[in-house]
Amino acid sequence: MAPSPSESTDLASPPPSKITDLNEDSLSHCASYLSLQDISNLAMTCKFLKRVSYSDSIWQRCFSERWPNEVARISSTSSGVRDAYLARHASMHQFKFVDPLSADLYTNAKPFDHIILDKNDVIFSQGSSIQSVKIDSNGEDSVVTLSDHNARITCMRLFPIYETSLYRSQSQIKENVLITSSCDHSIRLWWKGSCQRCFRGHNGPVSTLSDKLLGDSSAKLLASGGEDGTVRLWSLSSSAKRGQHALKATFYGHEKPIKLMSVAGHKASLLVTISKDSKLVPLLELWI
């Protein structure tokens, strides 16, 4: 009796392929699209796939994605790209810096008052002047000087741009704005190398700024303390260049200049301040 057509087809069909039937180069190419966790899982399945998961092509991609400016250093290692990746990863977690980036910057002889780091930008103040230094991976720098303040700068803070009226699109989501206070009675908001907002209201030097913005809603407020003993709240949603109508509230309670203030980490509506007379004043439940 002759076999049916379906039985003939089954007899002629090749056996199913397994992942280990592919050569190492093909598997390495496929594995290069996996996450580190998936690559680790692959290495634990069998000896063959472990050998594949250790291939240089996979770890070259991981290294270049994590440290794109350091790819050239891989060629100098003799232990393999995977070992180079793991060694650098371990060093970073242990705060080991074998080759720190250094750059020489010549400034005037005034003392430095404040310094802050915004990604690759080092921002510092000397008197009434602010210097923003962008340093690239070759140690070369470009300097922008911000000089709109007329007296010594007393405080500098960085806040996400999406919490201000300058936010326009998703492409800005990782950018920050710089906010400074000064003995010239003003607070200034800086972005893209220029002053975008100027807030005035204190009857004397502005001595400090809150370390975080107040409020849980989209309308966040900046708190400032002054030598006039007042705490003032400012809306960063104001679009007016001179900050008109930005002052939302003024609190009295200190008799001496305010030195420090902080917003609670667990509750963004709670602000505490301290003044030169060592009087601690908690401002509770600032409803916004």
One Martini backbone bead per residue (centre of mass of N, CA, C, O) as a GRO file, in nm:
protein
  288
    1MET     BB    1   0.095   0.037   0.025
    2ALA     BB    2   0.075   0.356  -0.034
    3PRO     BB    3   0.159   0.651   0.070
    4SER     BB    4   0.052   0.932   0.164
    5PRO     BB    5   0.116   1.257   0.101
    6SER     BB    6   0.146   1.342   0.404
    7GLU     BB    7   0.353   1.118   0.479
    8SER     BB    8   0.572   1.205   0.277
    9THR     BB    9   0.617   1.488   0.392
   10ASP     BB   10   0.705   1.399   0.678
   11LEU     BB   11   0.950   1.224   0.586
   12ALA     BB   12   1.096   1.480   0.427
   13SER     BB   13   1.124   1.648   0.668
   14PRO     BB   14   1.317   1.818   0.856
   15PRO     BB   15   1.456   1.871   1.132
   16PRO     BB   16   1.454   2.064   1.384
   17SER     BB   17   1.584   2.356   1.484
   18LYS     BB   18   1.851   2.484   1.671
   19ILE     BB   19   2.034   2.728   1.820
   20THR     BB   20   2.305   2.548   1.803
   21ASP     BB   21   2.313   2.538   1.480
   22LEU     BB   22   2.437   2.794   1.489
   23ASN     BB   23   2.670   3.006   1.453
   24GLU     BB   24   2.855   3.228   1.636
   25ASP     BB   25   2.822   3.482   1.462
   26SER     BB   26   2.513   3.482   1.445
   27LEU     BB   27   2.459   3.484   1.752
   28SER     BB   28   2.616   3.743   1.819
   29HIS     BB   29   2.442   3.929   1.650
   30CYS     BB   30   2.177   3.874   1.802
   31ALA     BB   31   2.288   3.932   2.101
   32SER     BB   32   2.352   4.245   2.057
   33TYR     BB   33   2.026   4.312   2.125
   34LEU     BB   34   2.063   4.259   2.412
   35SER     BB   35   2.058   4.264   2.730
   36LEU     BB   36   2.245   4.211   3.002
   37GLN     BB   37   2.052   4.008   3.130
   38ASP     BB   38   2.022   3.825   2.879
   39ILE     BB   39   2.322   3.758   2.850
   40SER     BB   40   2.349   3.621   3.125
   41ASN     BB   41   2.137   3.400   3.073
   42LEU     BB   42   2.277   3.277   2.827
   43ALA     BB   43   2.547   3.191   2.979
   44MET     BB   44   2.373   2.971   3.172
   45THR     BB   45   2.284   2.733   2.973
   46CYS     BB   46   2.568   2.685   2.813
   47LYS     BB   47   2.878   2.659   2.680
   48PHE     BB   48   2.820   2.767   2.399
   49LEU     BB   49   2.656   3.029   2.491
   50LYS     BB   50   2.881   3.139   2.665
   51ARG     BB   51   3.082   3.189   2.435
   52VAL     BB   52   2.899   3.385   2.285
   53SER     BB   53   2.848   3.596   2.527
   54TYR     BB   54   3.181   3.662   2.523
   55SER     BB   55   3.192   3.824   2.282
   56ASP     BB   56   3.316   4.118   2.157
   57SER     BB   57   3.073   4.232   1.993
   58ILE     BB   58   2.881   4.263   2.233
   59TRP     BB   59   3.073   4.438   2.430
   60GLN     BB   60   3.121   4.669   2.237
   61ARG     BB   61   2.833   4.776   2.244
   62CYS     BB   62   2.809   4.818   2.550
   63PHE     BB   63   3.048   5.012   2.580
   64SER     BB   64   2.960   5.237   2.371
   65GLU     BB   65   2.691   5.305   2.519
   66ARG     BB   66   2.814   5.381   2.803
   67TRP     BB   67   3.124   5.479   2.672
   68PRO     BB   68   3.177   5.658   2.394
   69ASN     BB   69   3.462   5.812   2.481
   70GLU     BB   70   3.621   5.508   2.546
   71VAL     BB   71   3.663   5.309   2.302
   72ALA     BB   72   3.972   5.341   2.234
   73ARG     BB   73   4.070   5.170   2.495
   74ILE     BB   74   4.011   4.875   2.411
   75SER     BB   75   4.267   4.817   2.227
   76SER     BB   76   4.469   4.812   2.494
   77THR     BB   77   4.349   4.547   2.566
   78SER     BB   78   4.417   4.184   2.655
   79SER     BB   79   4.131   4.062   2.803
   80GLY     BB   80   3.896   4.189   2.671
   81VAL     BB   81   3.592   4.347   2.652
   82ARG     BB   82   3.442   4.227   2.890
   83ASP     BB   83   3.660   4.288   3.103
   84ALA     BB   84   3.661   4.594   3.053
   85TYR     BB   85   3.372   4.647   3.135
   86LEU     BB   86   3.378   4.525   3.424
   87ALA     BB   87   3.611   4.699   3.530
   88ARG     BB   88   3.475   4.976   3.489
   89HIS     BB   89   3.220   4.924   3.648
   90ALA     BB   90   3.363   4.868   3.920
   91SER     BB   91   3.520   5.136   3.943
   92MET     BB   92   3.273   5.324   3.954
   93HIS     BB   93   3.145   5.190   4.216
   94GLN     BB   94   3.441   5.257   4.368
   95PHE     BB   95   3.559   5.535   4.285
   96LYS     BB   96   3.755   5.489   4.036
   97PHE     BB   97   4.014   5.717   3.890
   98VAL     BB   98   4.264   5.691   3.668
   99ASP     BB   99   4.151   5.918   3.436
  100PRO     BB  100   4.112   6.217   3.489
  101LEU     BB  101   3.970   6.507   3.400
  102SER     BB  102   4.156   6.789   3.276
  103ALA     BB  103   4.150   7.157   3.330
  104ASP     BB  104   4.253   7.480   3.240
  105LEU     BB  105   4.159   7.787   3.418
  106TYR     BB  106   4.154   8.135   3.374
  107THR     BB  107   4.115   8.372   3.628
  108ASN     BB  108   4.047   8.578   3.849
  109ALA     BB  109   4.138   8.688   4.186
  110LYS     BB  110   3.882   8.609   4.293
  111PRO     BB  111   3.686   8.455   4.491
  112PHE     BB  112   3.512   8.167   4.546
  113ASP     BB  113   3.164   8.093   4.622
  114HIS     BB  114   3.047   7.896   4.387
  115ILE     BB  115   2.951   7.551   4.289
  116ILE     BB  116   2.835   7.371   3.987
  117LEU     BB  117   2.690   7.075   3.826
  118ASP     BB  118   2.601   7.042   3.463
  119LYS     BB  119   2.710   6.789   3.359
  120ASN     BB  120   2.959   6.944   3.151
  121ASP     BB  121   2.905   7.187   3.348
  122VAL     BB  122   3.086   7.446   3.507
  123ILE     BB  123   2.961   7.643   3.782
  124PHE     BB  124   3.067   7.974   3.886
  125SER     BB  125   3.140   8.222   4.141
  126GLN     BB  126   3.245   8.583   4.134
  127GLY     BB  127   3.073   8.766   4.294
  128SER     BB  128   2.875   8.891   4.022
  129SER     BB  129   2.996   8.649   3.865
  130ILE     BB  130   2.946   8.406   3.597
  131GLN     BB  131   3.076   8.079   3.517
  132SER     BB  132   3.054   7.876   3.214
  133VAL     BB  133   3.195   7.547   3.173
  134LYS     BB  134   3.270   7.359   2.885
  135ILE     BB  135   3.373   7.014   2.883
  136ASP     BB  136   3.543   6.798   2.703
  137SER     BB  137   3.707   6.491   2.639
  138ASN     BB  138   3.988   6.673   2.575
  139GLY     BB  139   3.985   6.931   2.785
  140GLU     BB  140   3.822   7.136   2.647
  141ASP     BB  141   3.702   7.482   2.654
  142SER     BB  142   3.403   7.684   2.720
  143VAL     BB  143   3.316   8.028   2.793
  144VAL     BB  144   3.058   8.177   3.000
  145THR     BB  145   2.946   8.504   3.085
  146LEU     BB  146   2.758   8.620   3.373
  147SER     BB  147   2.663   8.989   3.436
  148ASP     BB  148   2.376   9.102   3.565
  149HIS     BB  149   2.479   9.134   3.826
  150ASN     BB  150   2.568   9.395   4.093
  151ALA     BB  151   2.634   9.167   4.307
  152ARG     BB  152   2.680   8.936   4.515
  153ILE     BB  153   2.653   8.600   4.513
  154THR     BB  154   2.459   8.373   4.736
  155CYS     BB  155   2.310   8.168   4.522
  156MET     BB  156   2.280   7.830   4.367
  157ARG     BB  157   2.051   7.671   4.128
  158LEU     BB  158   1.898   7.366   4.005
  159PHE     BB  159   1.636   7.317   3.755
  160PRO     BB  160   1.397   7.194   3.581
  161ILE     BB  161   1.252   7.316   3.295
  162TYR     BB  162   0.959   7.175   3.329
  163GLU     BB  163   0.912   7.383   3.595
  164THR     BB  164   0.877   7.602   3.371
  165SER     BB  165   0.795   7.844   3.119
  166LEU     BB  166   1.028   7.733   2.909
  167TYR     BB  167   0.871   7.493   2.842
  168ARG     BB  168   0.794   7.319   2.513
  169SER     BB  169   0.944   7.027   2.489
  170GLN     BB  170   1.066   6.703   2.503
  171SER     BB  171   1.365   6.788   2.423
  172GLN     BB  172   1.399   6.943   2.724
  173ILE     BB  173   1.376   6.736   2.970
  174LYS     BB  174   1.710   6.742   3.053
  175GLU     BB  175   1.703   7.029   3.128
  176ASN     BB  176   1.837   7.323   3.287
  177VAL     BB  177   1.816   7.575   3.532
  178LEU     BB  178   1.944   7.878   3.656
  179ILE     BB  179   1.950   8.003   3.997
  180THR     BB  180   1.993   8.333   4.142
  181SER     BB  181   2.131   8.521   4.411
  182SER     BB  182   2.154   8.863   4.556
  183CYS     BB  183   2.268   9.177   4.685
  184ASP     BB  184   2.074   9.329   4.455
  185HIS     BB  185   1.768   9.202   4.528
  186SER     BB  186   1.788   8.954   4.327
  187ILE     BB  187   1.647   8.715   4.089
  188ARG     BB  188   1.781   8.469   3.857
  189LEU     BB  189   1.711   8.325   3.533
  190TRP     BB  190   1.892   8.073   3.351
  191TRP     BB  191   1.939   8.028   2.986
  192LYS     BB  192   2.145   7.989   2.729
  193GLY     BB  193   2.345   8.228   2.848
  194SER     BB  194   2.085   8.383   2.981
  195CYS     BB  195   1.857   8.604   3.101
  196GLN     BB  196   1.499   8.535   3.150
  197ARG     BB  197   1.467   8.623   3.463
  198CYS     BB  198   1.343   8.878   3.704
  199PHE     BB  199   1.332   8.900   4.064
  200ARG     BB  200   1.143   9.132   4.269
  201GLY     BB  201   1.099   9.224   4.656
  202HIS     BB  202   1.325   9.263   4.827
  203ASN     BB  203   1.456   9.469   5.111
  204GLY     BB  204   1.728   9.331   5.006
  205PRO     BB  205   1.924   9.092   5.029
  206VAL     BB  206   1.957   8.775   4.889
  207SER     BB  207   2.058   8.481   5.072
  208THR     BB  208   1.846   8.246   4.972
  209LEU     BB  209   1.750   7.916   4.846
  210SER     BB  210   1.578   7.664   4.761
  211ASP     BB  211   1.651   7.319   4.693
  212LYS     BB  212   1.345   7.314   4.620
  213LEU     BB  213   1.036   7.291   4.499
  214LEU     BB  214   0.717   7.391   4.554
  215GLY     BB  215   0.493   7.149   4.514
  216ASP     BB  216   0.263   6.911   4.330
  217SER     BB  217   0.213   7.076   4.100
  218SER     BB  218   0.269   7.256   3.808
  219ALA     BB  219   0.286   7.510   4.012
  220LYS     BB  220   0.578   7.602   4.097
  221LEU     BB  221   0.781   7.711   4.383
  222LEU     BB  222   1.000   7.961   4.492
  223ALA     BB  223   1.221   8.005   4.758
  224SER     BB  224   1.311   8.296   4.960
  225GLY     BB  225   1.576   8.463   5.142
  226GLY     BB  226   1.635   8.749   5.356
  227GLU     BB  227   1.766   9.029   5.525
  228ASP     BB  228   1.453   9.112   5.593
  229GLY     BB  229   1.321   8.825   5.712
  230THR     BB  230   1.197   8.701   5.456
  231VAL     BB  231   0.962   8.490   5.285
  232ARG     BB  232   0.947   8.403   4.936
  233LEU     BB  233   0.716   8.337   4.668
  234TRP     BB  234   0.770   8.198   4.334
  235SER     BB  235   0.675   8.192   4.007
  236LEU     BB  236   0.784   7.990   3.719
  237SER     BB  237   0.526   8.053   3.517
  238SER     BB  238   0.620   8.315   3.445
  239SER     BB  239   0.662   8.507   3.128
  240ALA     BB  240   0.788   8.750   3.235
  241LYS     BB  241   1.091   8.896   3.216
  242ARG     BB  242   1.053   9.065   3.509
  243GLY     BB  243   0.844   8.899   3.697
  244GLN     BB  244   0.565   8.975   3.691
  245HIS     BB  245   0.353   8.835   3.929
  246ALA     BB  246   0.545   8.615   4.081
  247LEU     BB  247   0.461   8.706   4.353
  248LYS     BB  248   0.268   8.511   4.600
  249ALA     BB  249   0.438   8.532   4.884
  250THR     BB  250   0.472   8.652   5.236
  251PHE     BB  251   0.687   8.585   5.517
  252TYR     BB  252   0.673   8.624   5.869
  253GLY     BB  253   0.923   8.577   6.173
  254HIS     BB  254   1.182   8.701   6.134
  255GLU     BB  255   1.450   8.928   6.268
  256LYS     BB  256   1.664   8.802   6.081
  257PRO     BB  257   1.858   8.689   5.863
  258ILE     BB  258   1.843   8.450   5.625
  259LYS     BB  259   2.035   8.145   5.573
  260LEU     BB  260   1.830   7.888   5.565
  261MET     BB  261   1.672   7.632   5.345
  262SER     BB  262   1.408   7.367   5.326
  263VAL     BB  263   1.268   7.097   5.155
  264ALA     BB  264   1.083   6.839   5.193
  265GLY     BB  265   1.109   6.515   5.073
  266HIS     BB  266   0.806   6.402   5.161
  267LYS     BB  267   0.705   6.724   5.135
  268ALA     BB  268   0.653   6.993   4.904
  269SER     BB  269   0.486   7.188   5.139
  270LEU     BB  270   0.756   7.189   5.320
  271LEU     BB  271   0.913   7.454   5.509
  272VAL     BB  272   1.244   7.546   5.630
  273THR     BB  273   1.395   7.795   5.852
  274ILE     BB  274   1.698   7.999   5.914
  275SER     BB  275   1.864   8.230   6.124
  276LYS     BB  276   2.091   8.434   6.290
  277ASP     BB  277   1.904   8.387   6.562
  278SER     BB  278   1.833   8.070   6.558
  279LYS     BB  279   1.550   8.068   6.430
  280LEU     BB  280   1.302   7.825   6.391
  281VAL     BB  281   1.084   7.809   6.092
  282PRO     BB  282   0.795   7.645   6.022
  283LEU     BB  283   0.617   7.605   5.713
  284LEU     BB  284   0.297   7.497   5.699
  285GLU     BB  285   0.106   7.410   5.459
  286LEU     BB  286   0.148   7.503   5.141
  287TRP     BB  287  -0.101   7.589   4.955
  288ILE     BB  288  -0.131   7.540   4.577
   0.00000   0.00000   0.00000
